[in-house]
Amino acid sequence: MVSKVSVWYSKQVKIHYSEASKMKDVDHESSDNWKMDDHVDEKERTKIIVHNVNDITNEGLKRLCNNYGTVVNVYKPKSQSYAFIVFSNENEAALAIKQLNLKLGFRYNADFAQEKENVSASPLNEPAVPMTDDDWEQASAKRRFNVGFSLPLPITFPKREPLGTSMNYRSTESVTNLRRTDPELFFRIYKVSETFESVQELDYDAKLRQERLEKLQKVATNDCNNYDDDKNFTHKGLSEKERESFDKITFCVVCKGYGAVYCVNCRTFYCSVQHQKQHYDEHKLQCGKDTIKQSQDAEKSTNVSTCNVLSRDPLPPKAKVFITSILTPDRFYVRSAEAGADREYVKTIGDCAKAALGAVPVVSVQKLAVGDIYLAPYELLGIHGRVLVTEVGPDESKCVFIDHGLVMYVRNDTFLFIDDIELMYRKVQVYKVCLTDITDEYGEREKAIVYLKKLRGHPLQMKYRLENNNIVDVQLHTAAGDSVNDRINKLIVIPPIICSERSNDTGHDVRREAYIMYNEVPQTEPSLGTNRRIIILNRTTILLDARVTWIALEDLPYLENLQNMLECYGKKVSEFRQPYVPREGEMCLVRCLNRWYRGVCHETAGDGKPAVFLCDFGCMTMIDLSNIRKIPAQLATKIVRTHDGIVQGLAEAKADGLTLDSIFLDIYLTENEPIMADITKQMVTKPMLGAAESEKESQIMLNLHELSILLKTREVNK
């Protein structure tokens, strides 16, 4: 079949051979004797028509055809499935026709436009047939990008045990030790939410706090205690009013500390059972009595608890409380805000801080044991507090701060003895509560935690129900009467952005609403240093410039949390209502392989399948418009913690003959597995096109340990 281009071209050429033959001394074979008449309609032959472009805008059509030449004008009639494109010359228009008709699966049916042509709908303008996998691969191969297309890596996130103490209370060792100390399970905690954003806990100057602590230790250490055998013990650094409170206090005969128990026969006081045993032989000679038994009787007579268990007073049905620590958005610890309870709480905090001054480290005397109560540094306040050990480790041990309800891992060498038995088992004043009607959506839970932290120090009105000694169905209100429960739900839930099918009728255009560009999204700086553990997420570009996309192993929990948030939100907007075409560089939500990802629109070619860069996985892929949604700002602005890096020495080895096949990559650049690497940053000179000067930019260099050993061995064996 003869194409329209050939027919048109043959009509335009007229050979004036007869006139030339009449002329003398003329070479009839010369090209000068072959002439073409100027056609008045030649300019119109730069216009082409394309069909089946319902979902493509004028700007999209221009971008689609820019690769074939200079697009002078684009016109698409309203509510029509065809459009006209005008090029600068005929050759460009012919090339566009050829290339557009070669595109598989798009059915453009491009052709030259005729003057005053009555264009009807294309007979092939039936609903598009879904492409097969082979068609998709062939269409992808024809895209005009110099980057490799790849699918996101299905990461195997390591299984992590949530920070809590519930499992410790069920272990065999805990039944005899932990439950003996905490029989009412005050500190049985199921889960503590992780925080991935850098949120400052308290507004204080860490340097100033450390200076104040060092100054206090210099003037208030046990070495500065002055005492005389015939006089009462005094402490430096106290005011006269504070000194008066020590007039009637008795002191331990061993360490001159506060005497909590005594011998009923000779009135010899001790601060603890340990010092009582230490002084036993000497005391037996002086008193001649069984002092240990007598001191135990004395403890009972002075109302000092010897059963070594934690106890607590009940809260009234309606109470004012302060938040002490947050476990999850719906579970946290509170304490009574009543004046008497508040004084007792502050006194306990102060007594623990004083007891830590000059206290003996536990590891210097004995091993740590589950169920024991010690002192440990409470970093939020910069002082020591009581802790209940729930799990002992080789270097760190898990414990609960009794007066706060916070679960933490503490270094073993920082635990200190509590010599004061009364202080060790003083009544617990914190209560674990469970809020009612809190959403289980995996949304902005960290914002809810930040909100609760801001409520610390503000009295809250609490209503609750007691069930099996557990405080449940809690409702909290601020002093202004605002519901804390409702506020938490509003912070967690991310409302869906729905593209309604009637948006054109109502005048509501989702695309015109606020949007986030990729250059507005924050990105963390990589942690430089040696012996870093990383995960390679994408190595598609390794053959181009020895570059890979990677993430630090400690950032995997953050990525897992982000993906859970995207999956939760994606379920809300999974139903396709109307196509959403993002701008170039705009953040969007995309569905790929039945999972949701954050994407950056890299190119809108106008064919309904934009190229999208999955910024958290470092891969480029084509996404159908039916799988693209507008992303809320809460998700779009989450920090990107993945990075690009140049594999050190790989480009040179490749140039020297090293074959980078799939087996080599699977061994030395393994995806989805931790790899040891040294991470550095260096400045490189990048030439700029058309500029006399070059531009300097920083690049992250990855020295992969196993690959480095191979490359060094290869150099030696040359």
C-alpha positions as CSV (number, residue, x, y, z in Angstrom):
1,M,0.0,0.0,0.0
2,V,1.4,3.4,-1.1
3,S,1.6,5.8,1.8
4,K,0.1,9.3,1.7
5,V,3.6,10.8,2.0
6,S,4.7,9.1,-1.3
7,V,1.5,10.2,-3.2
8,W,1.8,13.7,-2.0
9,Y,5.5,13.9,-2.9
10,S,4.9,12.6,-6.5
11,K,2.2,15.2,-7.1
12,Q,4.6,18.1,-6.2
13,V,7.4,17.2,-8.7
14,K,6.9,18.5,-12.3
15,I,9.7,17.9,-14.7
16,H,10.2,20.6,-17.4
17,Y,12.2,18.4,-19.7
18,S,10.4,19.5,-22.9
19,E,11.3,23.1,-22.4
20,A,14.9,22.2,-21.6
21,S,15.3,20.2,-24.7
22,K,14.6,23.2,-26.9
23,M,17.6,24.9,-25.4
24,K,21.0,24.5,-27.0
25,D,24.2,23.6,-25.3
26,V,22.3,22.4,-22.2
27,D,23.1,19.1,-20.4
28,H,19.8,17.4,-20.0
29,E,21.1,15.2,-17.3
30,S,22.2,18.1,-15.1
31,S,20.3,18.6,-11.9
32,D,19.8,22.2,-12.7
33,N,17.3,21.2,-15.4
34,W,15.1,19.5,-12.8
35,K,12.9,21.9,-11.0
36,M,10.0,21.7,-8.5
37,D,7.1,24.1,-8.5
38,D,6.5,25.9,-5.3
39,H,3.3,24.5,-3.8
40,V,1.0,26.9,-2.0
41,D,0.0,24.3,0.5
42,E,3.5,23.2,1.5
43,K,3.3,24.9,4.9
44,E,0.2,22.9,5.8
45,R,2.2,19.7,5.4
46,T,3.9,20.4,8.7
47,K,0.7,19.7,10.6
48,I,-0.1,16.2,11.7
49,I,-3.1,14.6,13.5
50,V,-2.9,12.0,16.2
51,H,-5.9,10.0,17.6
52,N,-6.7,8.4,20.9
53,V,-5.2,11.2,23.1
54,N,-8.2,11.7,25.5
55,D,-6.0,11.8,28.7
56,I,-3.1,13.8,27.3
57,T,-3.0,17.5,27.7
58,N,-1.5,20.0,25.3
59,E,1.6,20.2,27.3
60,G,1.9,16.4,27.4
61,L,1.5,16.3,23.6
62,K,4.3,18.9,23.2
63,R,6.6,16.9,25.4
64,L,5.7,13.7,23.5
65,C,6.7,15.2,20.1
66,N,9.6,17.3,21.2
67,N,12.0,14.4,20.6
68,Y,11.1,14.4,16.9
69,G,11.6,18.0,16.1
70,T,10.6,21.6,17.0
71,V,6.9,21.7,17.9
72,V,5.5,25.1,16.7
73,N,1.9,24.6,17.9
74,V,-0.4,22.1,19.6
75,Y,-4.2,22.3,19.3
76,K,-6.6,19.8,20.9
77,P,-10.3,20.4,20.4
78,K,-12.3,20.3,23.6
79,S,-13.8,17.0,24.5
80,Q,-12.3,15.3,21.5
81,S,-10.0,12.3,21.2
82,Y,-7.7,13.8,18.6
83,A,-5.2,16.6,18.4
84,F,-3.1,18.6,15.8
85,I,0.6,19.2,16.2
86,V,2.5,21.6,13.9
87,F,6.3,21.1,13.4
88,S,8.8,23.6,11.9
89,N,9.3,21.5,8.7
90,E,8.0,18.6,6.8
91,N,10.8,16.2,7.7
92,E,10.2,16.5,11.4
93,A,6.5,15.9,10.9
94,A,7.2,12.8,8.8
95,L,9.5,11.5,11.5
96,A,6.9,12.1,14.2
97,I,4.3,10.2,12.2
98,K,6.6,7.2,11.8
99,Q,7.8,7.1,15.4
100,L,4.3,7.6,16.9
101,N,2.9,4.8,14.8
102,L,5.7,2.5,15.9
103,K,4.8,2.9,19.6
104,L,3.3,-0.4,20.8
105,G,0.0,-0.4,22.6
106,F,-0.7,3.3,22.2
107,R,-2.8,3.4,18.9
108,Y,-2.0,7.0,17.9
109,N,-2.8,6.5,14.2
110,A,-0.7,9.5,13.3
111,D,-1.0,11.1,9.8
112,F,-0.6,14.4,7.9
113,A,-3.6,16.7,8.5
114,Q,-5.5,17.8,5.4
115,E,-6.8,21.3,4.9
116,K,-10.3,21.7,6.2
117,E,-10.5,18.0,6.9
118,N,-13.7,16.9,8.5
119,V,-12.1,14.8,11.2
120,S,-14.2,12.1,12.7
121,A,-13.4,9.8,15.5
122,S,-10.9,7.1,14.7
123,P,-12.5,3.8,13.9
124,L,-9.9,2.3,16.3
125,N,-10.9,4.5,19.2
126,E,-12.2,1.6,21.2
127,P,-11.2,1.2,24.8
128,A,-7.6,0.4,25.1
129,V,-6.8,-3.3,25.5
130,P,-4.5,-4.0,28.6
131,M,-1.0,-4.6,27.4
132,T,0.7,-7.9,28.0
133,D,4.0,-8.3,29.8
134,D,5.8,-8.5,26.5
135,D,4.1,-5.4,25.2
136,W,5.1,-3.6,28.4
137,E,8.7,-4.5,28.1
138,Q,8.9,-3.5,24.4
139,A,7.2,-0.1,25.2
140,S,9.6,0.5,28.1
141,A,12.5,-0.2,25.8
142,K,11.4,2.7,23.5
143,R,11.3,5.3,26.3
144,R,13.9,8.0,25.9
145,F,15.8,8.0,29.2
146,N,19.4,7.3,29.9
147,V,18.6,5.7,33.2
148,G,17.9,2.1,33.9
149,F,14.3,1.1,34.7
150,S,13.9,-1.3,37.6
151,L,11.4,-2.5,40.2
152,P,11.7,-1.6,43.9
153,L,13.6,-4.1,46.0
154,P,11.2,-6.2,48.3
155,I,13.2,-5.6,51.5
156,T,13.2,-8.3,54.1
157,F,13.0,-6.1,57.2
158,P,14.7,-7.7,60.2
159,K,12.3,-8.9,62.9
160,R,12.5,-6.7,65.9
161,E,11.1,-7.4,69.4
162,P,9.2,-4.4,70.6
163,L,10.7,-2.7,73.6
164,G,8.6,-3.8,76.6
165,T,8.7,-6.0,79.7
166,S,5.7,-8.3,79.2
167,M,7.9,-11.2,78.0
168,N,10.2,-10.7,81.0
169,Y,7.3,-11.2,83.4
170,R,6.5,-14.5,81.8
171,S,10.0,-16.0,81.9
172,T,10.9,-18.7,84.4
173,E,13.5,-16.4,86.1
174,S,10.9,-13.6,86.4
175,V,8.4,-15.7,88.2
176,T,10.7,-16.2,91.1
177,N,12.5,-12.8,91.0
178,L,10.7,-10.1,89.0
179,R,7.2,-11.0,90.2
180,R,8.5,-11.3,93.7
181,T,9.5,-7.6,93.7
182,D,6.5,-6.4,91.6
183,P,3.7,-8.9,92.5
184,E,0.9,-6.6,91.2
185,L,2.6,-6.2,87.8
186,F,2.8,-2.4,87.9
187,F,5.5,-2.4,85.2
188,R,4.3,-5.1,82.9
189,I,4.6,-3.2,79.6
190,Y,3.6,-4.8,76.3
191,K,5.1,-2.3,73.9
192,V,6.9,1.0,73.7
193,S,6.5,3.0,70.4
194,E,9.7,3.8,68.6
195,T,10.4,7.4,67.6
196,F,12.2,8.0,64.3
197,E,12.2,11.7,64.1
198,S,14.7,13.8,66.1
199,V,12.4,15.3,68.7
200,Q,14.0,17.2,71.6
201,E,12.6,15.7,74.8
202,L,13.0,18.8,77.1
203,D,14.0,22.3,76.4
204,Y,17.3,22.6,78.4
205,D,20.9,23.3,77.8
206,A,22.8,20.0,78.1
207,K,26.1,21.7,78.7
208,L,24.7,23.9,81.5
209,R,23.0,20.8,83.1
210,Q,26.3,19.0,83.1
211,E,28.1,22.0,84.7
212,R,25.5,22.2,87.4
213,L,25.8,18.4,88.1
214,E,29.6,18.6,88.4
215,K,29.4,21.5,90.7
216,L,26.9,19.7,92.9
217,Q,29.1,16.6,93.1
218,K,32.1,18.7,94.1
219,V,30.3,20.3,97.1
220,A,28.0,17.4,98.0
221,T,30.0,14.2,97.8
222,N,30.3,11.7,100.6
223,D,34.0,12.7,100.9
224,C,32.9,16.1,102.1
225,N,30.7,14.7,104.9
226,N,31.9,16.0,108.3
227,Y,31.1,14.0,111.4
228,D,32.3,13.5,114.9
229,D,31.7,10.5,117.0
230,D,30.1,12.7,119.7
231,K,28.2,15.0,117.4
232,N,25.5,14.7,114.9
233,F,26.4,14.3,111.2
234,T,26.3,17.4,109.1
235,H,26.4,17.9,105.3
236,K,28.1,20.7,103.5
237,G,26.1,22.8,101.1
238,L,22.8,22.9,103.1
239,S,21.1,26.1,104.4
240,E,20.5,26.6,108.1
241,K,16.8,25.7,107.7
242,E,17.8,22.4,105.9
243,R,20.4,21.7,108.7
244,E,17.7,21.9,111.3
245,S,15.8,19.0,109.8
246,F,18.8,16.7,110.5
247,D,18.9,17.4,114.3
248,K,16.8,14.4,115.2
249,I,18.1,12.1,112.5
250,T,20.2,9.0,113.4
251,F,23.0,7.8,111.4
252,C,24.6,4.5,110.3
253,V,27.6,3.5,112.5
254,V,29.4,2.2,109.4
255,C,29.1,4.9,106.8
256,K,27.5,7.8,108.8
257,G,24.5,7.7,106.4
258,Y,20.9,7.8,107.4
259,G,20.1,5.1,109.9
260,A,16.9,3.3,109.1
261,V,17.2,0.2,111.4
262,Y,18.7,-0.3,114.8
263,C,19.5,-2.7,117.5
264,V,16.7,-2.6,120.2
265,N,19.2,-3.6,122.9
266,C,22.0,-1.0,122.4
267,R,20.3,1.4,119.9
268,T,23.0,1.0,117.3
269,F,21.7,2.3,113.9
270,Y,22.4,1.0,110.4
271,C,21.5,2.3,107.0
272,S,21.1,-1.2,105.4
273,V,21.3,-4.9,106.0
274,Q,24.6,-5.0,104.2
275,H,26.3,-2.6,106.7
276,Q,24.5,-4.4,109.5
277,K,26.2,-7.7,108.5
278,Q,29.5,-6.0,107.9
279,H,29.4,-4.6,111.5
280,Y,28.0,-7.9,113.1
281,D,31.2,-9.3,114.6
282,E,32.2,-6.0,116.3
283,H,28.6,-5.3,117.4
284,K,28.3,-8.8,118.9
285,L,31.3,-8.2,121.2
286,Q,29.8,-4.9,122.4
287,C,26.1,-5.9,122.7
288,G,26.3,-9.7,123.1
289,K,23.0,-10.1,121.4
290,D,21.8,-11.6,118.1
291,T,21.7,-8.2,116.5
292,I,20.4,-9.4,113.1
293,K,17.3,-10.8,114.6
294,Q,16.8,-7.8,116.9
295,S,17.2,-5.4,114.0
296,Q,14.6,-7.2,112.0
297,D,12.2,-6.8,114.9
298,A,13.2,-3.1,115.1
299,E,12.3,-2.7,111.5
300,K,8.8,-4.0,112.1
301,S,8.4,-1.7,115.1
302,T,9.5,1.4,113.0
303,N,7.1,0.5,110.1
304,V,10.0,-0.1,107.7
305,S,8.9,-2.6,105.0
306,T,10.9,-5.8,105.1
307,C,8.9,-7.9,102.6
308,N,10.8,-6.3,99.7
309,V,7.8,-5.7,97.4
310,L,6.6,-2.7,95.5
311,S,3.2,-1.3,96.7
312,R,1.0,1.6,95.6
313,D,-2.1,3.5,96.9
314,P,-5.2,3.5,94.7
315,L,-6.3,6.6,92.7
316,P,-9.7,8.2,93.3
317,P,-12.3,7.6,90.5
318,K,-11.8,11.2,89.3
319,A,-8.3,12.5,89.6
320,K,-6.0,15.2,88.4
321,V,-2.8,13.7,87.0
322,F,0.5,14.5,85.4
323,I,2.0,12.5,82.5
324,T,5.4,11.0,83.4
325,S,6.2,8.8,80.4
326,I,4.6,7.8,77.1
327,L,4.7,4.2,75.9
328,T,2.3,4.5,72.9
329,P,-0.3,7.1,71.9
330,D,-2.9,5.3,73.9
331,R,-0.8,3.9,76.8
332,F,1.4,5.9,79.2
333,Y,2.1,6.5,82.9
334,V,0.7,9.2,85.0
335,R,1.0,10.3,88.6
336,S,-1.4,12.1,90.9
337,A,-1.4,15.9,90.8
338,E,-2.8,16.3,94.3
339,A,-0.6,18.5,96.5
340,G,0.3,15.8,99.0
341,A,1.1,13.2,96.4
342,D,3.1,15.8,94.4
343,R,5.2,16.6,97.5
344,E,5.9,12.9,98.1
345,Y,6.8,12.4,94.5
346,V,9.3,15.3,94.4
347,K,10.8,14.1,97.7
348,T,11.4,10.6,96.3
349,I,13.1,12.1,93.2
350,G,15.3,14.2,95.4
351,D,16.2,11.4,97.7
352,C,17.2,9.2,94.8
353,A,19.5,11.9,93.4
354,K,21.1,12.4,96.8
355,A,21.5,8.6,97.3
356,A,23.5,8.4,94.1
357,L,26.2,10.8,95.3
358,G,29.1,8.6,96.2
359,A,27.1,5.3,95.8
360,V,29.0,2.1,95.0
361,P,28.7,0.6,91.5
362,V,26.9,-2.7,91.5
363,V,29.3,-4.5,89.1
364,S,32.2,-3.8,91.4
365,V,30.6,-6.0,94.1
366,Q,28.2,-8.4,92.5
367,K,26.4,-9.4,89.3
368,L,23.2,-7.8,88.3
369,A,20.1,-9.8,89.0
370,V,16.5,-9.6,87.6
371,G,14.1,-8.2,90.1
372,D,16.7,-6.1,92.0
373,I,16.2,-2.4,92.5
374,Y,19.2,-0.1,91.9
375,L,19.9,3.5,90.9
376,A,20.6,4.4,87.3
377,P,21.1,7.7,85.4
378,Y,17.8,9.2,84.1
379,E,19.1,11.2,81.2
380,L,15.9,13.3,80.7
381,L,16.5,15.0,84.1
382,G,20.2,14.5,84.4
383,I,19.9,12.7,87.8
384,H,19.7,9.1,89.1
385,G,16.4,7.3,89.7
386,R,15.2,4.0,91.0
387,V,15.1,1.2,88.4
388,L,13.7,-2.3,88.4
389,V,15.9,-4.7,86.4
390,T,13.8,-6.8,84.1
391,E,16.5,-8.4,81.8
392,V,20.3,-8.6,82.3
393,G,22.6,-8.5,79.3
394,P,26.4,-8.7,78.9
395,D,26.9,-5.0,78.4
396,E,23.4,-3.4,78.8
397,S,20.4,-4.4,80.9
398,K,16.8,-3.6,80.4
399,C,15.1,-1.9,83.3
400,V,12.1,0.3,84.2
401,F,12.4,3.6,86.0
402,I,10.0,3.1,88.9
403,D,9.2,6.7,89.5
404,H,8.6,7.5,85.8
405,G,7.5,4.2,84.0
406,L,10.1,4.6,81.3
407,V,11.7,1.4,79.8
408,M,15.3,1.8,78.8
409,Y,18.5,-0.1,78.2
410,V,21.2,1.0,80.7
411,R,24.9,0.2,80.7
412,N,25.8,-2.3,83.4
413,D,28.6,-0.2,84.8
414,T,26.3,2.7,85.6
415,F,24.0,0.9,88.1
416,L,24.5,1.9,91.7
417,F,23.6,0.4,95.0
418,I,20.7,1.8,97.1
419,D,21.8,1.5,100.7
420,D,18.5,2.9,102.1
421,I,16.0,0.0,102.2
422,E,13.1,2.4,102.9
423,L,13.9,4.3,99.8
424,M,14.4,1.2,97.7
425,Y,10.9,-0.1,98.4
426,R,9.1,3.3,98.8
427,K,5.6,3.3,97.5
428,V,5.2,3.5,93.7
429,Q,3.4,6.7,92.7
430,V,3.0,6.2,88.9
431,Y,0.0,4.5,87.2
432,K,-0.2,2.8,83.8
433,V,-3.4,4.0,82.0
434,C,-5.1,3.0,78.7
435,L,-7.0,5.6,76.8
436,T,-10.3,4.7,75.2
437,D,-11.5,5.2,71.6
438,I,-8.0,5.7,70.1
439,T,-7.6,4.9,66.4
440,D,-5.4,1.9,65.4
441,E,-4.5,3.5,62.1
442,Y,-0.8,3.4,61.3
443,G,-0.6,7.2,60.7
444,E,1.2,10.1,62.3
445,R,1.6,8.4,65.7
446,E,4.8,10.3,66.4
447,K,2.9,13.6,66.3
448,A,0.6,12.2,68.9
449,I,3.5,11.3,71.1
450,V,5.0,14.8,70.7
451,Y,1.7,16.3,71.7
452,L,1.5,14.1,74.9
453,K,5.1,15.1,75.8
454,K,4.1,18.8,75.6
455,L,1.3,18.1,78.1
456,R,3.9,17.0,80.7
457,G,3.7,19.4,83.7
458,H,0.1,20.3,82.9
459,P,-2.6,18.8,85.2
460,L,-5.1,16.8,83.4
461,Q,-8.6,15.6,84.5
462,M,-8.9,11.9,84.2
463,K,-11.9,9.6,84.3
464,Y,-11.4,5.8,84.1
465,R,-12.6,2.4,84.9
466,L,-10.8,-0.2,87.0
467,E,-10.7,-3.7,85.6
468,N,-8.6,-6.5,87.2
469,N,-6.5,-3.8,88.9
470,N,-5.9,-2.2,85.4
471,I,-6.9,1.4,84.7
472,V,-8.8,1.3,81.4
473,D,-11.3,3.3,79.4
474,V,-9.4,6.5,80.3
475,Q,-10.7,9.9,79.2
476,L,-8.4,12.9,79.6
477,H,-9.2,16.5,79.4
478,T,-7.1,19.6,79.7
479,A,-7.7,22.5,82.1
480,A,-9.5,24.2,79.2
481,G,-11.9,21.3,78.8
482,D,-10.4,20.0,75.5
483,S,-10.4,16.2,75.0
484,V,-7.0,14.7,74.8
485,N,-8.4,11.6,73.2
486,D,-10.0,13.5,70.3
487,R,-6.8,15.5,69.8
488,I,-4.7,12.4,69.5
489,N,-7.0,10.9,66.9
490,K,-6.9,14.0,64.8
491,L,-3.1,14.0,64.9
492,I,-2.8,10.3,63.9
493,V,-5.4,10.1,61.2
494,I,-4.3,11.2,57.7
495,P,-7.5,12.2,55.7
496,P,-7.5,10.8,52.2
497,I,-7.3,13.1,49.1
498,I,-10.0,11.8,46.8
499,C,-10.2,12.8,43.1
500,S,-13.9,12.8,42.6
501,E,-15.4,11.9,39.2
502,R,-17.5,15.0,39.5
503,S,-14.6,17.4,40.2
504,N,-15.0,19.0,36.8
505,D,-18.7,19.8,37.5
506,T,-18.0,21.2,40.9
507,G,-15.0,23.2,39.9
508,H,-12.8,21.3,42.4
509,D,-9.4,20.5,40.9
510,V,-7.2,18.4,43.1
511,R,-4.2,19.1,41.0
512,R,-4.4,22.8,41.9
513,E,-4.3,22.1,45.6
514,A,-1.1,22.3,47.6
515,Y,1.6,20.0,46.4
516,I,5.1,19.1,47.5
517,M,8.1,19.2,45.1
518,Y,11.0,16.8,45.6
519,N,13.5,19.6,46.2
520,E,11.4,20.6,49.3
521,V,11.8,17.1,50.9
522,P,14.6,17.0,53.5
523,Q,17.3,14.3,53.2
524,T,19.7,13.2,55.9
525,E,23.4,13.4,55.5
526,P,25.0,10.0,55.4
527,S,26.9,8.9,58.5
528,L,30.6,8.8,57.5
529,G,33.1,6.4,59.1
530,T,34.6,3.0,59.0
531,N,32.9,-0.4,59.6
532,R,29.4,0.8,58.8
533,R,26.7,-1.7,58.0
534,I,24.6,-0.8,55.0
535,I,22.0,-2.4,52.7
536,I,22.2,-2.0,48.9
537,L,18.7,-1.1,47.6
538,N,19.4,-0.7,43.9
539,R,22.4,-1.5,41.7
540,T,20.8,-0.9,38.3
541,T,23.3,2.0,37.6
542,I,26.4,0.0,38.6
543,L,27.4,-0.6,35.0
544,L,26.9,3.1,34.0
545,D,28.9,4.9,36.7
546,A,29.6,2.4,39.5
547,R,26.8,3.9,41.5
548,V,24.4,2.2,43.9
549,T,21.6,3.3,46.2
550,W,22.0,2.3,49.8
551,I,20.6,2.8,53.3
552,A,22.3,2.5,56.7
553,L,21.2,-0.6,58.6
554,E,20.1,1.5,61.6
555,D,17.7,3.4,59.3
556,L,15.8,0.3,58.2
557,P,13.3,0.6,61.1
558,Y,12.5,4.1,59.9
559,L,12.0,2.9,56.3
560,E,9.8,0.1,57.6
561,N,7.7,2.5,59.6
562,L,7.3,4.8,56.6
563,Q,6.2,1.9,54.3
564,N,3.6,0.9,56.9
565,M,2.2,4.4,56.9
566,L,2.1,4.4,53.1
567,E,0.3,1.1,53.0
568,C,-2.2,2.2,55.5
569,Y,-3.0,5.4,53.6
570,G,-2.9,3.5,50.2
571,K,-5.8,1.4,51.3
572,K,-7.9,4.5,51.7
573,V,-7.3,5.7,48.2
574,S,-6.9,2.3,46.4
575,E,-10.1,2.8,44.4
576,F,-9.4,4.5,41.1
577,R,-11.7,7.4,40.5
578,Q,-10.0,9.9,38.2
579,P,-6.4,10.1,36.7
580,Y,-4.0,12.4,38.5
581,V,-1.1,13.7,36.4
582,P,1.6,15.0,38.6
583,R,4.0,17.8,37.6
584,E,7.6,17.0,36.8
585,G,9.5,16.9,40.2
586,E,6.3,16.6,42.2
587,M,5.9,14.1,45.0
588,C,3.2,11.5,44.5
589,L,1.9,8.2,45.8
590,V,2.3,5.3,43.4
591,R,1.3,1.6,43.4
592,C,3.8,-0.9,42.1
593,L,3.6,-4.6,42.5
594,N,0.6,-4.2,44.8
595,R,2.5,-2.0,47.2
596,W,2.5,1.7,47.8
597,Y,5.6,3.9,47.5
598,R,6.6,7.6,47.5
599,G,7.5,8.7,44.0
600,V,8.8,11.7,42.1
601,C,7.4,12.4,38.7
602,H,10.5,12.3,36.4
603,E,8.9,12.7,33.0
604,T,5.3,13.0,31.8
605,A,5.6,11.8,28.1
606,G,1.9,12.2,27.5
607,D,1.3,8.4,27.0
608,G,-0.5,7.8,30.3
609,K,2.6,6.1,31.8
610,P,4.9,8.7,33.4
611,A,8.4,7.8,34.5
612,V,8.5,7.9,38.3
613,F,11.5,7.8,40.6
614,L,10.9,5.9,43.8
615,C,13.0,8.1,46.0
616,D,13.1,5.8,49.1
617,F,14.4,2.9,47.0
618,G,16.5,4.7,44.3
619,C,14.8,3.1,41.3
620,M,13.1,4.4,38.2
621,T,9.9,2.8,36.8
622,M,6.9,3.5,34.6
623,I,3.6,3.8,36.4
624,D,0.2,3.8,34.8
625,L,-2.0,6.8,35.7
626,S,-4.5,4.5,37.3
627,N,-1.8,3.7,40.0
628,I,-0.9,7.3,40.8
629,R,-2.4,9.3,43.6
630,K,-1.9,12.7,45.1
631,I,0.2,12.3,48.3
632,P,-0.6,14.2,51.5
633,A,2.0,16.6,52.8
634,Q,2.4,14.6,56.0
635,L,3.8,11.7,54.0
636,A,5.5,13.6,51.2
637,T,7.7,15.6,53.6
638,K,9.0,12.6,55.6
639,I,12.8,12.6,55.5
640,V,14.6,10.6,52.8
641,R,17.2,8.4,54.4
642,T,18.5,6.6,51.3
643,H,21.7,7.8,49.6
644,D,23.7,7.3,46.3
645,G,27.2,6.1,46.6
646,I,30.1,5.3,44.2
647,V,31.6,1.9,44.8
648,Q,35.3,2.6,45.2
649,G,37.7,0.9,42.8
650,L,34.9,-0.7,40.7
651,A,35.1,1.6,37.7
652,E,38.9,1.2,37.4
653,A,38.6,-2.6,37.8
654,K,36.0,-2.7,35.1
655,A,38.2,-0.7,32.7
656,D,41.0,-3.2,33.5
657,G,38.9,-6.1,32.4
658,L,36.8,-7.2,35.4
659,T,33.6,-8.7,34.3
660,L,30.6,-7.4,36.2
661,D,28.1,-10.2,35.6
662,S,25.2,-11.2,37.7
663,I,27.2,-13.8,39.7
664,F,29.8,-11.3,40.6
665,L,27.2,-8.7,41.7
666,D,25.3,-11.3,43.8
667,I,28.5,-12.2,45.7
668,Y,30.1,-8.8,46.2
669,L,27.3,-6.3,45.9
670,T,24.5,-8.3,47.4
671,E,21.1,-6.7,47.7
672,N,18.9,-7.1,50.8
673,E,21.8,-8.2,53.0
674,P,24.0,-6.2,55.4
675,I,27.4,-5.3,54.0
676,M,30.3,-3.8,55.8
677,A,31.6,-0.6,54.3
678,D,33.8,2.4,54.9
679,I,31.9,5.6,54.0
680,T,33.7,8.8,53.0
681,K,33.0,11.9,51.1
682,Q,35.2,13.5,48.4
683,M,34.9,16.5,46.1
684,V,35.1,15.8,42.3
685,T,35.3,18.1,39.4
686,K,32.3,17.9,37.0
687,P,32.6,19.6,33.6
688,M,29.7,21.8,32.6
689,L,28.4,21.8,29.1
690,G,29.2,25.0,27.2
691,A,31.0,26.5,30.2
692,A,34.6,27.4,30.5
693,E,34.8,26.5,34.2
694,S,34.0,23.2,35.8
695,E,31.7,22.6,38.8
696,K,32.7,20.8,42.0
697,E,30.4,18.5,43.7
698,S,30.6,16.1,46.6
699,Q,30.2,12.3,46.2
700,I,29.8,9.6,48.7
701,M,32.4,6.9,48.3
702,L,31.8,3.3,49.5
703,N,34.7,1.0,50.2
704,L,33.0,-2.4,50.4
705,H,35.2,-4.6,52.5
706,E,34.8,-7.9,50.7
707,L,35.1,-6.3,47.3
708,S,38.1,-4.3,48.4
709,I,39.9,-7.6,49.4
710,L,39.1,-9.0,46.0
711,L,40.4,-6.0,44.1
712,K,43.6,-5.9,46.2
713,T,44.2,-9.6,45.6
714,R,43.6,-9.1,41.9
715,E,46.2,-6.3,41.8
716,V,48.8,-8.5,43.6
717,N,48.3,-11.4,41.2
718,K,48.8,-9.3,38.0
